[in-house]
Each structure stands twice: as structure tokens, then as C-alpha cells.
Amino acid sequence: MNPTPMRAARAMLRRDLALALRRPDDALQPLLFAVIVTALFPFALGTDAGRLAPIAGGVAWVVAQLALLLGLDAVYRDDADDGSLDQVLISGQPLALLCAARMLAHWLVVGLPLMLATPLLARLLGMPAQATVVSLISLGLGTGVLVAIGHVCAALAVAAKRSVILVPLLVLPLTVPVLIFGAGAVQAALVGLPPTAPLLLLAAGLALAISLAPFACAAALRLNAS
């Protein structure tokens, strides 16, 4: 007997988390990338907080955006290569719900550690405490949007032979607004302005991504399977 849709989604979530635990080196790559790249800026520009703090918001967001691209092309391609994606497509379960579960798993494995590492990254960049809190909130909202967009693009490119290059080319232009609002919120906090407007725009983007991205991802997977 087929499991209920929610049980199938929970099973998909547990499966992706279990795979991430079996390959912790792959799961830690984005976090290590973010920490290493951020640590290079004090070496290049000096440790003077007066020079680092004005660019801290932009640096933190660009680094997080690039870190989330690591391994994104393999999210669905590996399943397509081993045949498990075909099993999911013919399982009779709501594909959009399963895609949503995979997005949540990806965010828990990659996005959440990046968000929790924000205080460390902020410290490396000389970011003041108030801006650090805003950066934490903005990355918490924005990484969810980035993951959702990334999954849609990865699903579109699942049949491409060179998806390692194609997926970033698809993702980066679509995530520019998220980058602008996220970095803008941090920059506003740095100069003493209220970051409410860009944070609300990020929250609206996250709500829109949660509502639409699973269906777009499911449609892309079916398109490539046909």
C-alpha cells in the first residue's frame, strides 16, 4: 500500500538527511568554503574594522550565495543517474511535496549551518553586533529563497551533460534581487538605518518561493522525464 503524501515527504526528508550524514565532507564543503573565503578578506584588506565593516554585508552575502552553489548541480542529477528519480516520478506521490521535502533537507544541511556561522563570519569582517543580528536574520530568510531557486534550476538542468556550469549560470541572475535585499539590510544596519524594508522583502520572497518553487521544480523534473 502506498504511503500517505506526508509520510512519503517525511521519508524523503529523512533519506536526504541520512545521505548527508553518510557524506559529511560533502555537506561541510559550503561551510568551509564560506569561512575560508571570508577569512581571506582581512589578509587582503588588513584587519582595520573601519575598512572591513563597510563591505561586510556584501561580502557575507556573496560568500553565502557562492557557497550554496557548491554541489547544487548534483541534487537531482545523481538520482537521475542511479534511477531513483524515475522511481519517485512513478510513485504516485505528489511530486511537488517531495521536492519541498528535498528543499528543506538541503536548507537544513547547507543553509542552516551558513546562517549559524554568521557570528563567526561577522567577527572576521569586523561587523558590529547590531549588524550581525540583521545579517543572521537576512541569511535565515535569504538562504531559503536561494535554495528554492537553486532546486528549480537544478531540476531544469538535470538532463544536461554539463550541468556543473549550466546550473550556476541559471541561478546567479535569478538570485541577484535576493543578494541586493540581503546585503542592503546589513548595510542599513551598519549606517544606523532601519533594515525593516529589505527584511520584509526577503520574507515576502521566501513566502513566494515556498509557495511556487516546489511546483516549478516538479514541473521541470516531469519535463526532463518526458
C-alpha positions in Angstrom: 0.0 0.0 0.0 1.3 3.4 -0.9 2.2 5.7 2.0 0.3 8.9 2.5 1.8 12.0 0.9 3.0 13.4 4.3 4.6 10.1 5.2 6.3 10.0 1.8 7.6 13.6 2.3 9.0 12.7 5.7 10.6 9.6 4.3 12.2 11.8 1.6 13.4 14.3 4.2 14.9 11.5 6.3 16.6 9.9 3.3 18.3 13.1 2.2 19.5 13.9 5.8 20.8 10.4 6.2 22.7 10.6 2.9 24.2 13.9 4.1 25.3 12.3 7.3 27.0 9.5 5.4 28.9 12.0 3.4 29.8 14.7 5.9 32.7 16.0 3.8 30.3 17.0 1.0 27.9 18.6 3.5 30.6 20.6 5.1 32.2 21.9 1.9 29.9 25.0 1.6 30.5 26.0 5.2 34.3 25.6 5.0 34.3 27.5 1.7 32.4 30.4 3.3 34.7 30.5 6.3 37.9 30.3 4.2 36.9 32.9 1.7 35.7 35.3 4.4 39.0 34.8 6.2 40.9 36.0 3.1 39.5 39.5 3.2 41.3 40.6 6.4 44.5 39.3 4.8 43.9 41.2 1.6 42.5 44.5 3.1 44.0 44.5 6.6 42.4 44.0 10.0 41.2 47.5 10.4 37.4 47.4 11.2 37.0 50.7 9.5 37.9 49.2 6.2 36.2 45.8 6.6 32.9 46.8 8.2 31.5 48.9 5.3 31.8 45.9 2.9 31.0 43.2 5.5 27.3 42.8 4.4 28.1 42.4 0.8 31.0 40.0 1.4 28.9 37.8 3.7 26.1 37.6 1.2 28.2 37.0 -1.9 30.1 34.3 0.0 26.9 32.6 1.2 25.5 32.8 -2.3 28.5 31.1 -3.9 28.7 28.5 -1.1 25.2 27.4 -1.8 26.1 26.7 -5.4 28.6 24.0 -4.4 27.2 20.6 -5.4 23.8 22.1 -6.4 24.0 20.5 -9.9 24.1 17.1 -8.3 21.0 17.5 -6.3 18.8 15.7 -8.9 21.4 14.5 -11.3 22.7 11.8 -9.0 19.2 10.5 -8.5 18.7 10.6 -12.3 21.9 8.6 -12.9 21.1 5.8 -10.4 17.4 5.5 -11.4 15.9 6.6 -8.1 14.4 9.7 -9.7 12.4 7.6 -12.1 11.0 5.7 -9.1 10.0 8.9 -7.5 8.3 10.1 -10.7 6.2 6.9 -11.0 5.5 6.5 -7.2 2.1 8.2 -7.5 3.0 10.7 -4.7 2.7 14.4 -5.1 6.0 15.4 -6.7 5.8 19.0 -5.5 5.6 17.8 -1.9 8.6 15.6 -2.3 10.5 18.4 -3.9 9.6 20.6 -1.0 11.0 18.0 1.4 14.2 17.9 -0.6 14.5 21.7 -0.5 14.0 21.6 3.3 16.7 18.9 3.7 19.1 20.9 1.6 18.5 24.0 3.7 19.0 22.1 6.9 22.3 20.6 5.6 23.7 23.7 3.9 21.7 26.9 4.6 21.2 26.5 8.3 25.0 25.9 9.1 25.8 29.0 6.9 23.3 31.0 8.9 24.6 29.8 12.3 28.2 30.6 11.2 27.2 34.2 10.6 28.6 35.4 14.0 32.0 33.9 13.1 31.9 35.4 9.6 30.8 38.8 11.1 33.7 38.7 13.6 36.2 38.0 10.8 34.9 41.1 9.0 34.7 43.4 12.0 30.9 43.7 11.8 29.2 45.4 14.8 26.8 43.4 17.0 23.6 45.1 15.6 24.6 44.4 12.0 25.5 40.9 12.9 21.9 40.2 14.2 20.5 41.7 11.0 22.9 39.6 8.9 21.7 36.5 10.8 18.1 37.2 10.1 18.6 38.2 6.5 20.6 35.0 5.8 18.0 32.9 7.5 15.4 34.3 5.2 17.5 34.6 2.1 19.2 31.2 2.1 15.7 29.6 1.9 15.0 31.6 -1.2 18.4 30.7 -2.7 17.9 27.0 -2.1 14.4 27.1 -3.6 15.7 28.9 -6.8 18.6 26.5 -6.9 16.5 23.4 -6.8 14.3 24.7 -9.7 17.4 25.4 -11.8 18.9 22.1 -10.9 15.7 20.3 -11.9 15.7 22.2 -15.2 19.3 21.1 -15.9 19.0 17.6 -14.6 19.4 16.1 -18.1 22.2 18.4 -19.2 25.6 16.8 -19.5 27.4 20.0 -18.3 25.1 21.0 -15.5 28.1 21.9 -13.3 28.4 25.1 -15.5 24.8 25.4 -16.5 23.2 25.5 -13.0 25.3 28.5 -11.7 24.6 30.3 -15.0 20.8 29.8 -14.4 20.9 30.5 -10.6 23.1 33.6 -10.3 21.0 36.1 -12.4 17.8 34.9 -10.6 19.3 35.4 -7.2 20.6 39.0 -7.7 17.4 40.6 -6.1 17.9 38.4 -3.0 21.5 39.5 -2.8 20.6 43.1 -3.1 17.9 43.0 -0.4 20.1 40.8 1.9 23.2 43.0 1.6 21.0 46.1 1.7 19.5 45.1 5.1 23.0 44.6 6.6 24.3 47.9 5.1 21.3 49.7 6.5 22.1 48.4 10.0 25.8 49.4 9.5 24.9 53.0 8.9 22.2 53.2 11.6 19.1 53.0 9.4 16.2 50.6 10.0 16.6 47.4 8.0 12.9 46.6 8.1 12.0 47.2 4.4 14.6 44.8 2.9 14.0 42.2 5.5 10.2 42.3 4.8 11.0 42.0 1.1 13.2 38.9 1.8 10.3 37.4 3.9 7.9 38.0 1.1 10.4 36.4 -1.3 10.6 33.4 1.0 6.9 33.0 1.2 6.6 33.2 -2.6 9.4 30.7 -3.0 7.8 28.2 -0.6 4.5 28.6 -2.4 5.7 28.3 -6.0 9.2 26.7 -6.1 8.1 23.1 -5.3 5.6 23.1 -8.2 8.1 24.7 -10.6 10.6 22.0 -9.6 8.2 19.2 -10.1 7.2 20.5 -13.5 10.8 20.8 -14.5 11.5 17.2 -13.4 8.5 15.9 -15.4 9.6 17.9 -18.4 13.0 16.3 -18.4 11.5 12.9 -17.9 9.2 13.2 -20.9 
